[in-house]
Amino acid sequence: MDDVRTQVAIIGAGPAGMLLSHLLAAEGVESVVVEARTEEYVGSRIRAGILEQSSVDLLRSADLGDRLAREGDQHRGIYLQWPEERHHLDFVDLTGRSVWVYGQTEVQKDLVAARAADGQEVHYGVSDTALHDLESDSPSVTFVSASGSPTRVSASVVVGCDGSFGPSRSSVPDAVRQSWEKVYPYSWLGILADVAPSTDELIYAWHPDGFAMHSMRSATVSRLYLQVPHDTDIDDWSDDRIWSALATRLGDGQDGWSLTPGPVTEKSVLPMRSFVQTPMRHGRLFLAGDAAHIVPPTGAKGLNLAVADVGLLAPALVDLLRRDDARLADAYSDAALRRVWRCTHFSWWMTTMLHTSGDDFDQQLQLSQLRWVATSEAGATGLAENYAGLPIGF
């Protein structure tokens, strides 16, 4: 068996794992990253597209903001819409904070380039990953490398950034862990289209036929979503049917606005659910990102929560490993979970306000809530504060 020694073994080479390795390296802490997927697969996953102010601030402070500044698109707010009405919420006016359109794929490119420049050790395409001795001072991670070599990484700390289906989450013993889950009774049909966005900022639209959203990835690529039933077969939705539903729900023709269709390059159905597991630390194992929590994408919190976790965890591990100071490490789980539950609630609130349930009573409550948010400074400020992002460490 090949033996590797490092200070921190990181499982997962997505944004959370790679950002953590970057922040640790800046403070002189070594790490090894282990990833079950190929580098190409990890880099091509089409997921989050909105960075809140706190995430942008952290990336800039870590010297990862150059391309974001050149190619990212800063947005002051969003549009909230329902039939015959569209209202703009200006986050900057309300809270002094903005958001940025900059896709997860772009964040990943920046992180991979930065880590490659520093010679970061990353093992892609591994299998049979297992965690060992997590309650000791000498935990380890074993795996079979892409070339077929059994390998052991011995470390002082193991961090699970391996998402919902990795081994880290389940390595917390049953007697210790607790979890909460909510499965929403609908999914999103999402598309990428090679067409310039028809809007300057995101549109969140309530409609009797179901929720719709107009987002974007760049000046030439649009990202759009439709609420659909759970059992939706993507083959039942032709491009023409998708664009027709989007035009209806987004209000094509309303106040002179029109939706411009274009070639669809990717389409998928995304189930909607919330999940939180506690604690986010057990012994020498720490969890970050989707390994500990999942939110529906309505509130644009998934990637931002992962960044916030890492923003708390990196200095905690630096103190633990370089200064033998465990105070931040001991506080990590509780500190991270305060933000996790706040963002979980916000994501639930946005989701239930905008997605139709088929219940007439719910419909009237949703419309009342939308009117309040759009016309009340207090309501609008609450949405803006949560959407643009609370400070890391909240």
N, C-alpha and C positions, 0 to 999 in steps of 0.2 A: 504493500500500500504506500502511495506517495504521501509524505507528511509535509504540511505547510504550517508555519507558525506566524501569527499576526496578533495585533491587539484587539481588533473588532472583526468578526465574521459577519458579513451582511448577506442575507438571503434575499435576492431580488434586485435586478439591475434596471428597474424602471426609474421614474423621476425621484421617488423617495430614496431608494437605495443609492443611486448615483449622487444625488445632492448630499446625502449624509456623508458619503466617502469624500466628497469634495470639501465639505466644511471641516471634517476631521483632519484631513491632510493639511489644511491651512493652519491648524494648531499643532501639527507635528504628531498626530495620532495615525498609525498605520491601519489599513483595513484590506480585506480580501472580499470580493463580491462574487456571489455564486448565483447563476440564473439558469432556470430550466429551459427557457426558450432560446432561440437563436438571436443574435444581435439584430438581424434584419427584421425579425418578427417584432421584437420589442420596440424598435424604432419606427415601425409603420402602423402601430395601433392608433386608430382614429378615435380619440376620446375627448377629453376636456378642451375647451377653447377660450375660456375666460380666466384671466388672472386678476385677483383682487389686489388692492393697494399693498397689503402686507406682504403678499408673495413677491410682487415686483420690487418692493423695498429690500427684501432679503436677497433676491437674486442680484440686485445691483450691488449690495454690500459685499457679496461674495465674488465680485468681478465677473458676473455671468449676464450682465445686462446690455452689452454692446449691440448685439444683433437685435435684441428686443427693442432697443431704442430706435434702431434704423428701420426695422420691418414690422414691429408691432403697431397696433392701432389703438390709441387711447380713446376711450369712450367716457363721456360725462354721465351717462345714465341709460335708461331703457324706456321703451314704450309699453304701457299697459293698454289693452284693447278689449272691447266687447262690441257687439253689433251696433253700428252707427256712432261709436265713440272711440277715440284714441287719445291718450294722455301721455305726455312726456314727463318723466321723473328725472330731474337733474340732480345727480348725486353730489356733484361738486358744490352746487348752491346749498344743498341740504346738509352736507356733512364735511365738505372740503376734501373729499376723497373720490377717486375715479377708479375705473377698471380698465383692463387692457385685453384686446383680442389678440391672442398669441397661442397657437395650438400646442397641445401636449407633445405632438411630434416635433415641434420646433424646440421646445424646452429640452426634450430628450437629445436632440442633435447637439445643442449647446453643451449639455452635460457630458455626453460621450466625447466630444472634441476636447473639452477641458480635462477630463480624466485621462484620455489617451496622451495628451501633451505632458501630463505628469507621470506617466508610466503606471497608472493604476492597474493592479492585477484583477482581471475579471474572467471568470470561467463561464462561458456560455454553453448551452445545449447539454447541461448535466442531467443525470437521472438518479433516482433512488436517494434523494436528499433526506437526511435524517439528523436530528439534533440530539445531543447527548450531554449528560452531567450538568444540566442547567442550574441545579441548586448548589453546585460546587464553585470554587474559584477558578476552575479550569474546564469550562465547557468546550465542546467541539462540534463540528459539523462534518458529516461524511457524505460522500456522493461518488458517483461514477462519472468520470469526465467524458466529454464528447468523443475522445479517442479510445474510451473503454477502460481507463485506468482508475481503480479504486483510489480515492483520495480522502485524507483527513485534514481538516483545517482546525488547528488548536488555537484558542483565543482566550482573552479575558472576558469578553462580552460577545453575545450573539444578538443580532438585530434582525427581526423578521419584517421585511418589506415585500413579501411575496404574495400579497393579495388574498383573495377569498379562498383560493384552492390550493395554496401552498401548505407546507407542513408546519409552519411556525405557529399559526393560530391553534391548531389541535395539540401542540406540545405543552400548552398550559393544562395542567391536570384537571380532570372533571371536577374534583372536589374543590378546586380553587376558582375556576372560571364561571362566569355568569354571562348570559347573553340575552338580548332583546331583538326581536325581528318583527317587521311589519311588511307584508306583501300587498302592494296596491293592486286594485282590480282592473288594471289596464297596463298597456305597454306604449313605447314610442316606436314609430316607424321613422327612421332617420335617413336622410340622403345627403350626399355631397354632390354638388353640381358645378360644372365649369361655366359659371355665369356670374357676372358682377352682382353684388348684393343689391336688392331693390330698396334698401333702407340704409340710413346712416348709422343707426343703432338698433340693438336687438328689439324685436317685437314679441311680446308675450300676449297671446290672444285667447280669450275665452270665447267659445262659440257653442251653440246648442248641439252641433255635430261632434264636438270634442275640441280639446285644446290644440293649438298650433303655435309654432315658434319659428321665427325667421332670425337665424344667426348667420355668421360668416366666418371664414378662415383667413381671407385675404381680400384684396381689391378685385380679384378675379374668381374667387371660389366662395360659393354660398353653402351654408349648412342649414337644413330645415328639418322640422319634425312635425309629426302628426300623432295625436292620441289614437290608439287602435286597441281592439280587444286583445286579451292575453293570447288567445289561440290563433292569432293572425298568421297566415301563410304568406310570406313575402312574394311568392309567385302569383298571388291573387291581385297584386298591386302593380299594374303597368305604370310606366312613366307618365302616360297621359292621365291616368286616374289619380296619381299622386299630385300632379300639378293642378288638376281641377279641384281636388279637395283643399289644397293649400290656398288656391285663389279664393275659394268660398270662405274659408275660415279666417284668412288674413284680411279680408275686406277689399278684394280687388275692385277698383272703381270707386271706392269710398273717398270722398273729398279729393278726387282727381288722382289718387294714388293707384299704381298698378304693379302687379307682380310680374317680373320677367322670368319666364322659364328658360331652361338650358339643358345641355346634355348631362344626364345623371351618371356619375362615375362610380358611385358606391351606394348601396342601400342595405339596411339591416333593421331588425326588430330588437328592441332593448326592453326587457322586463324592468319594472319599477319596484324597488324595495329599499327598506331601511334596515340596517343591522348594526348593533353595537355589542362588542364583547369587552368585558372587564375581568381582571385588571389588564393594563397595557404593559405591565412588567411582572415577571415571575422569576425570582432568582437572578441569574445573569442573562435572562432573555428579555428583550424589549421589543414591543410591537409598534409599528408605525404604518400609517396609511390604511389601505384596504384590508390589510391583515387584521385590523382591529375594528374597522367601521366602514359602512357603505351608506351612501345617501342617494336618493333619486336625483337626477341631474338638473331638476327644475331650478334649484337655487345656485347652481354653478359652484358647488362646494367640494366636490370630490378631490381634485388635484390640490386645491388650496388647503384643505384639511391635512393632506399628506405633507405639504410644504411646512405648515404650521407645526405638525408633530416633529418633523426633523429640526425645525428652528429651535424647539425646546430641547430635543434630545441631544443634539451635537454638543452644546456647552455643558450639559449634564455629564456626558461621557468624557469630555476633556477634563473636567474637574475630578471625576472618579479615577481616571487612568493616569493622569499626569500629576495630580495634586493630592490624591488619596482622600478626596473630599466627596462624600456620598450624598450630601444634602440635596442637590438638584436631582440626582438619579433617584433618590428615594421619593421625591415629590413629583417625578415625571408623570406617572400614571394619573394621579388626581388632577394635576395641572392641565394635562392634555385633554382629559375627559370633560372638564368644564367647557372647553371650546367645542369638543365633539358634540355634546348634548345641545349646546346653543345652536350649532349649525344643523344638527339633526332636526331640531324643532323648526328652524327657519325653512329647511327643505320640505318638511311635511306641510308647513303652513302655505308655502307657495304652491305646492302640488295640489293640496285639497282646495285651494281657492280657485285654481284655474282649470282643473280637469272635471268634466261632467260625470255624474254618477247615474243619470237616468231618473233621479228623484226630483220632483218638482219643488219640494221644500228646500232641498239642497241648492237648487238653481237660484232661488230667490235670495238665500243667504249669501251665495257667492257673488251675485250681482251687487248686493248691498255692501259687501266687504270691499269689492273692487271700487265702487263709487267712493267709499270712505277713504281708501288708500290714495286714490287719485286726486281727491279734493281737500283732504285734511293735511295740513303741514305735519302734524304729529304722526299720522299714518304713513305718509310718504317718507318722513325721516326715519321711522322704524325700519321700513323696507330698505332704504338706502344704506343705513348704518350696517345692517346685516349683509347686504349684497356686496357692498364695496369692501367689507371686511373689517373685523375687529382686530386690534393690535395683537401680534403674536405674544402669548403669555396671558391673554385675557382669562 
